[in-house]
Amino acid sequence: MKLTIIGTGYVGLVTGTCFAEVGHQVICVDNDPAKVEVLKAGGIPIYEPGLEELVKKNVAAKRLTFTTSTAEGVQNSDVVFIAVPTPPLPDGSVDLSFIEKVAARSRLPSRATKSSSIKAPCRSTPAKK
Ligand SMILES: NC(=O)c1ccc[n+]([C@@H]2O[C@H](COP(=O)([O-])OP(=O)(O)OC[C@H]3O[C@@H](n4cnc5c(N)ncnc54)[C@H](O)[C@@H]3O)[C@@H](O)[C@H]2O)c1
């Protein structure tokens, strides 16, 4: 399948690399250009033993690519996973603004977005009331 992971941090990079390793075509998106440059140059911006080798292997196999463009990821995928931060707010609720920004950027013209694409947030915190 063609998959996109939006947010290439601890969750997104590991998830995307593992999906590529089992044979999926994966685009990892991040809005931090410095992070994407490191990844494109063959490095990894996080500490995760064993991950760098897997990233290099799947980049070489052309199953794993990196971009800062949400549109590029959304347009070219069957499923989009959202793995951006969901920090706590002072009142204890969850800041969903990162997810909301991604959702807004993903609202592309229907011609540009596959009608079958599914967007799945990756998060572990309780939803805002
Ligand atoms: N780290 C964990 O162990 C863990 C476990 C379970 C769930 N989660 C959840 O997974 C989500 C991601 O956590 P993480 O630890 O990977 O965070 P992280 O901070 O390591 O990575 C998030 C990435 O999202 C990028 N980002 C932010 N806004 C963006 C946007 N609009 N478009 C593209 N990229 C954007 C950031 O630049 C960053 O690289 C959070 O909601 C967290 O609660 C994390």
The ligand as an SDF file (V2000), in Angstrom:
LIG
                    3D

 44 48  0  0  0  0  0  0  0  0999 V2000
    6.7630    8.9190   21.8430 N   0  0  0  0  0  0  0  0  0  0  0  0
    5.9930    7.9680   22.3730 C   0  0  0  0  0  0  0  0  0  0  0  0
    6.4600    7.0620   23.0670 O   0  0  0  0  0  0  0  0  0  0  0  0
    4.5030    7.9390   22.0710 C   0  0  0  0  0  0  0  0  0  0  0  0
    3.7720    6.8020   22.3910 C   0  0  0  0  0  0  0  0  0  0  0  0
    2.4160    6.7410   22.0690 C   0  0  0  0  0  0  0  0  0  0  0  0
    1.8090    7.8370   21.4510 C   0  0  0  0  0  0  0  0  0  0  0  0
    2.5180    8.9370   21.1890 N   0  0  0  0  0  0  0  0  0  0  0  0
    1.8190   10.0570   20.5310 C   0  0  0  0  0  0  0  0  0  0  0  0
    2.2970   10.1330   19.1710 O   0  0  0  0  0  0  0  0  0  0  0  0
    2.3030   11.5030   18.7650 C   0  0  0  0  0  0  0  0  0  0  0  0
    3.7090   11.8630   18.2710 C   0  0  0  0  0  0  0  0  0  0  0  0
    4.6420   11.6880   19.3410 O   0  0  0  0  0  0  0  0  0  0  0  0
    6.2160   11.7270   19.0980 P   0  0  0  0  0  0  0  0  0  0  0  0
    6.8480   11.2710   20.3640 O   0  0  0  0  0  0  0  0  0  0  0  0
    6.5560   11.0230   17.8360 O   0  0  0  0  0  0  0  0  0  0  0  0
    6.4670   13.3050   18.9170 O   0  0  0  0  0  0  0  0  0  0  0  0
    7.7520   14.0330   18.2990 P   0  0  0  0  0  0  0  0  0  0  0  0
    7.7560   15.4040   18.8880 O   0  0  0  0  0  0  0  0  0  0  0  0
    8.9720   13.1780   18.4230 O   0  0  0  0  0  0  0  0  0  0  0  0
    7.4100   14.1330   16.7350 O   0  0  0  0  0  0  0  0  0  0  0  0
    6.3980   14.9340   16.2170 C   0  0  0  0  0  0  0  0  0  0  0  0
    6.8630   15.4590   14.8700 C   0  0  0  0  0  0  0  0  0  0  0  0
    5.7770   16.1350   14.2600 O   0  0  0  0  0  0  0  0  0  0  0  0
    6.3130   17.2200   13.5210 C   0  0  0  0  0  0  0  0  0  0  0  0
    5.2250   18.1430   13.2330 N   0  0  0  0  0  0  0  0  0  0  0  0
    4.5890   19.0080   14.0580 C   0  0  0  0  0  0  0  0  0  0  0  0
    3.6230   19.6700   13.3950 N   0  0  0  0  0  0  0  0  0  0  0  0
    3.6380   19.2090   12.1080 C   0  0  0  0  0  0  0  0  0  0  0  0
    2.8870   19.5200   10.9400 C   0  0  0  0  0  0  0  0  0  0  0  0
    1.8890   20.4370   10.9480 N   0  0  0  0  0  0  0  0  0  0  0  0
    3.1710   18.8760    9.7760 N   0  0  0  0  0  0  0  0  0  0  0  0
    4.1810   17.9610    9.7520 C   0  0  0  0  0  0  0  0  0  0  0  0
    4.9310   17.6250   10.8320 N   0  0  0  0  0  0  0  0  0  0  0  0
    4.6590   18.2490   12.0050 C   0  0  0  0  0  0  0  0  0  0  0  0
    7.4350   17.7730   14.4100 C   0  0  0  0  0  0  0  0  0  0  0  0
    8.3610   18.5370   13.6860 O   0  0  0  0  0  0  0  0  0  0  0  0
    8.0310   16.4690   14.9600 C   0  0  0  0  0  0  0  0  0  0  0  0
    9.1010   16.0150   14.1460 O   0  0  0  0  0  0  0  0  0  0  0  0
    1.8610   12.3390   19.9800 C   0  0  0  0  0  0  0  0  0  0  0  0
    0.4860   12.6090   19.8430 O   0  0  0  0  0  0  0  0  0  0  0  0
    2.1050   11.4140   21.1490 C   0  0  0  0  0  0  0  0  0  0  0  0
    1.1960   11.6560   22.2150 O   0  0  0  0  0  0  0  0  0  0  0  0
    3.8600    9.0260   21.4590 C   0  0  0  0  0  0  0  0  0  0  0  0
  1  2  1  0
  2  3  2  0
  2  4  1  0
  4  5  1  0
  4 44  2  0
  5  6  2  0
  6  7  1  0
  7  8  2  0
  8  9  1  0
  8 44  1  0
  9 10  1  0
  9 42  1  0
 10 11  1  0
 11 12  1  0
 11 40  1  0
 12 13  1  0
 13 14  1  0
 14 15  2  0
 14 16  1  0
 14 17  1  0
 17 18  1  0
 18 19  2  0
 18 20  1  0
 18 21  1  0
 21 22  1  0
 22 23  1  0
 23 24  1  0
 23 38  1  0
 24 25  1  0
 25 26  1  0
 25 36  1  0
 26 27  1  0
 26 35  1  0
 27 28  2  0
 28 29  1  0
 29 30  1  0
 29 35  2  0
 30 31  1  0
 30 32  2  0
 32 33  1  0
 33 34  2  0
 34 35  1  0
 36 37  1  0
 36 38  1  0
 38 39  1  0
 40 41  1  0
 40 42  1  0
 42 43  1  0
M  CHG  2   8   1  16  -1
M  END
$$$$
